Structures are given as C-alpha cells and as structure tokens.
Amino acid sequence: MKVVVLCSGGMDSVTALHWARRQHAVVAAVSFEYGAKHGAREIPFATEQSAGLGVKHEVLRLEFVERLFASHLLRGGGEIPDGHYEAETMQQTVVPFRNGIMLAIACGLAESLGAEGLVIAAHGGDHAIYPDCREEFMRAMGEAMNLGSYAGIRLLRPFIALSKAGIAAEGARLGVDFSRTWSCYRGGRRHCGRCGTCVERREAFILAGLPDPTEYESADPLPPKPAAAGHQSVPEASFGAATRPSQPLPKP
C-alpha cells in the first residue's frame, strides 16, 4: 500500500516511519511547524531520518496555531511543567485538536500524492492526557478520512496498543538510531530529563531493557506515576488486525 507517514522527529513517529518503510511503499513523510517550543530541535531529525530512508519529506507550516491556540507547548505559552507524563499538569501542554487538524491536512496530501493510507504513531501511553490520541477518536477520525476521500484513505495505527517501552523495543528491532530523535518539550540544547516527555523517554528505555543514548541535563530519580492516572487504554485483544503491532521482521 502507498502511504504517507506523520513524522515529527520524535521516538514514536521515527519508529513508525521505519515500520512503514518495511511494510508499505512510503510516498512521503510529513512534519508540521506550528510554533512548538521544541519544533526547531525535533523537525530536523524528521528530515534526517526521512533522507536516510530515501523518503520525500514535507514540512507544512501552520502559523495560525501558534497565533490563536492556547497551550504551554507553544512558544507563546507558559512554562513546560516537570513531572510524570500522566500527571494532570501535562494537560497544559495539549494543543487543542492538534491531531485532528494534522490528520485532516495529511489526508488531503495523501490523496493528492496517490496514497491509500496514512500512518500515525499514536500509542497507549498517550491515552491518559491527549484525547485526540485515544482509540475512540482515532477510530472516528479514520472513518471520516475513509468516507471523505475518493481514495478511501485508511488510517493506520500500528502502535495504538503499545506502550512507549514497546515502541522503544520495536524501534531497536528495526535498527532505529534513537540518538537521532527528539522528545523534550522545552527544546533546549539537551533533553532536560525532567519534563513529562523526557520522563516518558527515560522510563521507556528502562522498561524495554535498552541502553538510553540520550544526553540529559538531569538524571534525577524518575517521578512516580500518579495514583489515578486518567484515561485507560483499550486492551490489545479488542483491536482489529489493522491496529495491532506488526509481526517481527528480519533485521536489515
């Protein structure tokens, strides 16, 4: 199947790009510049990873998001909070309906490029904080994309039932160089090691039993998971075959 891959330059989307390159014919990878504090650190890795796989990379600019939307993730927003990635304070970093906007645009691009599918790296760890990463939303958005395009674009979510650690393991199997990816929402010279996305990244490598190639400003102990962490992910067994992780592939 010909597909377009949403690739921000983070761990998840870069792994999805490598997965898609093995499973499908990738006609393009697409990143969005929307005023995120870490965009200047993350997007170059999407460009680099795409080039390494021989994939066309497009950067689409959404200046209206930075100008009109409210989120601490944006350059005009407040400070990025420290803490666990499932803490309620992480809701401050949500960009309203971000995935809905990006998927709608990418769907139009996919159809224009003659693709039949669109790959997004939303995963189980996103469910607690981000409503537009949850299975209910993704299922509805996928149906809208399919019905709203002549090509019947399919939304592929290979990691929807995986944890971040599961993605780290899958990326390692696919040969992803995670040192050439970015997670920290603060967007400094190095990963801060304290914000929710850094905590999630650090925890993922630990749980996956993999060496972490990331240079952090802080290696303080990880914060505990909140006692009542938000929205629960749907068990993998309840998903259709199209949403389950891929079967193991031979190493390159």
VMD Tcl script that draws the C-alpha trace (Angstrom):
set ca {
  {0.00 0.00 0.00}
  {1.20 3.53 -0.75}
  {1.24 5.56 2.47}
  {2.13 8.93 3.92}
  {3.68 8.95 7.40}
  {3.21 11.67 10.02}
  {6.76 12.13 11.31}
  {7.59 14.81 13.86}
  {11.13 13.59 14.56}
  {10.32 12.03 17.94}
  {10.87 8.43 19.03}
  {7.38 7.23 18.15}
  {6.98 8.79 14.73}
  {10.51 7.91 13.60}
  {9.87 4.29 14.60}
  {6.58 4.45 12.67}
  {8.46 5.74 9.63}
  {10.89 2.80 9.78}
  {7.98 0.39 10.32}
  {6.10 1.83 7.34}
  {9.21 1.68 5.15}
  {9.31 -2.09 5.80}
  {5.58 -2.73 5.45}
  {4.46 -0.33 2.72}
  {5.55 2.00 -0.07}
  {6.14 5.35 1.66}
  {5.46 8.20 -0.77}
  {6.16 10.96 1.76}
  {6.77 11.80 5.40}
  {5.16 14.98 6.69}
  {6.01 17.23 9.66}
  {4.15 20.29 10.90}
  {5.72 23.53 12.08}
  {3.06 25.03 14.34}
  {5.05 27.05 16.85}
  {6.01 24.30 19.31}
  {8.88 25.18 21.65}
  {10.75 22.05 20.58}
  {9.98 22.21 16.86}
  {13.39 23.55 15.86}
  {15.05 20.61 17.65}
  {12.63 17.89 16.54}
  {11.83 18.56 12.88}
  {15.47 18.37 11.66}
  {15.56 14.79 12.91}
  {12.45 14.02 10.83}
  {14.26 15.46 7.81}
  {17.40 13.45 8.59}
  {15.55 10.17 9.20}
  {13.49 10.57 6.03}
  {16.58 11.26 3.94}
  {18.30 8.21 5.41}
  {15.43 6.04 4.21}
  {15.16 7.74 0.84}
  {11.73 9.18 1.66}
  {10.45 12.56 0.48}
  {9.92 14.88 3.48}
  {7.48 17.78 3.59}
  {7.29 20.42 6.34}
  {3.88 22.13 6.45}
  {3.62 25.40 8.35}
  {0.54 26.14 10.45}
  {1.26 29.64 11.73}
  {-2.31 30.14 12.89}
  {-1.87 27.53 15.63}
  {0.86 29.50 17.40}
  {-1.06 32.74 16.91}
  {-4.51 31.62 18.02}
  {-4.28 28.49 20.16}
  {-3.64 28.25 23.90}
  {-1.03 25.75 25.08}
  {2.15 25.78 27.14}
  {3.72 23.71 24.36}
  {3.66 26.72 22.05}
  {6.37 29.38 22.02}
  {3.96 32.00 23.37}
  {2.67 29.74 26.15}
  {3.70 29.24 29.78}
  {6.46 27.10 31.22}
  {6.62 23.38 30.45}
  {5.92 21.56 33.75}
  {8.20 18.97 35.32}
  {6.79 15.64 36.42}
  {5.32 12.36 35.26}
  {3.84 12.29 31.76}
  {0.45 11.17 33.13}
  {0.26 13.97 35.72}
  {-2.65 16.41 35.32}
  {-0.18 19.27 34.81}
  {0.72 17.75 31.44}
  {-2.71 18.83 30.19}
  {-1.16 22.30 29.96}
  {0.90 21.03 27.01}
  {-2.08 19.81 24.98}
  {-2.56 21.72 21.72}
  {-6.34 21.66 21.16}
  {-7.38 19.16 18.47}
  {-3.83 19.03 17.10}
  {-4.08 15.51 15.71}
  {-7.47 16.21 14.17}
  {-6.08 19.21 12.29}
  {-2.92 17.45 11.19}
  {-4.70 14.27 10.11}
  {-7.21 16.23 8.04}
  {-4.42 18.07 6.20}
  {-2.30 14.94 5.80}
  {-5.31 13.04 4.45}
  {-5.69 15.61 1.68}
  {-1.96 15.40 0.96}
  {-2.07 11.60 0.87}
  {-4.90 11.56 -1.65}
  {-3.12 14.19 -3.75}
  {0.03 12.04 -3.82}
  {-1.89 8.93 -4.85}
  {-1.51 7.22 -1.47}
  {-4.08 4.90 0.06}
  {-3.09 5.12 3.72}
  {-1.85 7.45 6.40}
  {0.36 6.24 9.27}
  {0.31 7.85 12.72}
  {2.33 6.74 15.76}
  {-0.28 7.38 18.49}
  {0.27 4.83 21.26}
  {-1.19 3.55 24.51}
  {0.87 5.87 26.70}
  {-0.76 8.91 25.10}
  {-4.25 7.96 26.27}
  {-4.05 9.47 29.76}
  {-3.54 13.08 28.66}
  {-4.25 13.50 24.94}
  {-7.90 13.00 23.91}
  {-7.01 13.13 20.22}
  {-4.69 10.12 20.60}
  {-7.26 7.77 22.08}
  {-8.71 4.83 20.19}
  {-12.24 6.25 20.17}
  {-11.02 9.41 18.45}
  {-8.69 7.59 16.08}
  {-11.44 5.18 15.06}
  {-13.83 8.06 14.33}
  {-11.18 10.09 12.50}
  {-10.20 7.09 10.43}
  {-13.81 6.58 9.40}
  {-14.13 10.27 8.45}
  {-10.97 10.12 6.35}
  {-12.13 6.96 4.63}
  {-15.58 8.35 3.87}
  {-14.36 11.83 2.98}
  {-11.85 10.88 0.29}
  {-12.32 9.35 -3.15}
  {-9.29 7.16 -2.44}
  {-10.88 5.85 0.78}
  {-7.75 6.77 2.76}
  {-7.10 4.31 5.59}
  {-5.71 5.48 8.93}
  {-3.03 3.03 10.06}
  {-2.21 2.99 13.79}
  {0.41 0.26 14.25}
  {1.30 1.32 17.81}
  {-2.12 2.17 19.23}
  {-1.98 -0.76 21.67}
  {1.72 -0.41 22.54}
  {3.38 1.40 25.42}
  {6.32 3.74 24.91}
  {8.60 0.89 26.05}
  {7.03 -1.31 23.38}
  {7.83 1.30 20.75}
  {11.41 1.54 22.01}
  {11.73 -2.23 21.65}
  {10.18 -2.16 18.16}
  {12.47 0.67 17.11}
  {15.53 -1.19 18.36}
  {14.44 -4.23 16.34}
  {14.08 -2.07 13.25}
  {17.51 -0.53 13.74}
  {16.34 2.99 14.67}
  {19.11 5.26 15.97}
  {17.24 6.88 18.85}
  {20.08 9.32 19.46}
  {18.82 10.99 16.26}
  {15.33 11.66 17.65}
  {13.96 14.33 19.98}
  {11.43 14.26 22.84}
  {11.97 17.18 25.25}
  {9.16 19.74 25.08}
  {11.46 22.50 26.36}
  {13.54 22.39 23.19}
  {16.86 23.31 24.76}
  {20.35 22.33 23.72}
  {19.93 18.98 25.52}
  {16.97 16.99 26.79}
  {16.09 18.41 30.20}
  {15.35 14.99 31.74}
  {12.57 16.39 33.96}
  {9.56 17.32 31.80}
  {6.85 14.76 31.06}
  {8.17 13.78 27.64}
  {11.71 13.36 28.96}
  {10.42 11.26 31.86}
  {8.45 9.10 29.42}
  {11.52 8.68 27.21}
  {13.80 7.74 30.11}
  {11.23 5.31 31.50}
  {10.71 3.66 28.10}
  {14.35 2.67 27.71}
  {14.48 1.37 31.29}
  {11.34 -0.76 30.89}
  {12.45 -2.03 27.49}
  {15.85 -3.01 28.93}
  {17.66 -0.92 26.33}
  {20.58 1.50 26.69}
  {19.43 5.11 26.51}
  {21.61 7.08 24.05}
  {20.13 10.42 25.15}
  {22.16 13.13 26.90}
  {20.05 14.66 29.69}
  {20.66 17.75 31.77}
  {19.19 15.97 34.81}
  {19.39 12.32 35.80}
  {17.33 12.75 38.98}
  {15.14 9.79 40.00}
  {12.01 9.45 37.90}
  {8.78 10.74 39.49}
  {6.16 8.16 40.48}
  {3.14 7.51 38.28}
  {0.06 9.36 39.59}
  {-2.23 7.14 41.67}
  {-5.28 7.79 39.48}
  {-3.79 8.28 36.04}
  {-6.51 9.35 33.60}
  {-7.95 7.52 30.62}
  {-7.19 3.83 30.33}
  {-6.07 2.38 27.03}
  {-8.10 -0.33 25.33}
  {-6.65 -3.86 25.68}
  {-4.83 -5.01 22.57}
  {-7.11 -8.02 22.17}
  {-10.05 -5.73 21.45}
  {-8.46 -4.14 18.41}
  {-8.93 -5.14 14.80}
  {-5.98 -6.63 12.99}
  {-5.16 -3.34 11.27}
  {-4.36 -1.67 14.60}
  {-2.12 -4.34 16.11}
  {1.67 -4.15 16.10}
  {3.39 -5.73 13.14}
  {4.83 -9.21 13.29}
  {8.64 -9.39 13.78}
  {10.60 -8.63 10.64}
  {14.13 -9.76 9.81}
  {16.83 -7.30 10.74}
  {18.30 -5.33 7.86}
}
mol new
graphics top color blue
foreach p $ca { graphics top sphere $p radius 0.5 }
foreach p [lrange $ca 0 end-1] q [lrange $ca 1 end] { graphics top cylinder $p $q radius 0.2 }
display resetview
